Amino acid sequence: MSIFREISEKIGYAATGGYNIVNFGGKHVYVEGADRLVELSDEKVVLAAGKKTITVTGEELTVSDYEGAVTIDGRISGESVE
């Protein structure tokens, strides 16, 4: 079990919005809870997490899938949730 899922269970899954995003120093972004990839380019990755849209921007972006979580690597300039 991931630490984020464990925290979500303790505070209530609804409080987390159903997803978790961690930016590791602008070089890696870890996302749990995304259910599909909407858009992928070298400069933008868009993921859907239920009714939310998660956008990660940067340069030389690549995506890896790890057991239901996604890691985006590259030079990360920002992330947003709408």
Secondary structure in CASP SS format (residue, H / E / C, confidence):
PFRMAT SS
TARGET T0000
AUTHOR 0000-0000-0000
METHOD secondary structure of the structure
MODEL  1
M C 1.00
S C 1.00
I H 1.00
F H 1.00
R H 1.00
E H 1.00
I H 1.00
S H 1.00
E H 1.00
K H 1.00
I H 1.00
G C 1.00
Y H 1.00
A H 1.00
A H 1.00
T H 1.00
G C 1.00
G C 1.00
Y C 1.00
N E 1.00
I E 1.00
V E 1.00
N E 1.00
F E 1.00
G C 1.00
G C 1.00
K C 1.00
H E 1.00
V E 1.00
Y E 1.00
V E 1.00
E E 1.00
G C 1.00
A C 1.00
D C 1.00
R E 1.00
L E 1.00
V E 1.00
E E 1.00
L E 1.00
S C 1.00
D C 1.00
E C 1.00
K E 1.00
V E 1.00
V E 1.00
L E 1.00
A E 1.00
A E 1.00
G C 1.00
K C 1.00
K E 1.00
T E 1.00
I E 1.00
T E 1.00
V E 1.00
T E 1.00
G E 1.00
E E 1.00
E E 1.00
L E 1.00
T E 1.00
V E 1.00
S E 1.00
D E 1.00
Y E 1.00
E C 1.00
G C 1.00
A E 1.00
V E 1.00
T E 1.00
I E 1.00
D E 1.00
G E 1.00
R E 1.00
I E 1.00
S E 1.00
G E 1.00
E E 1.00
S E 1.00
V E 1.00
E C 1.00
END
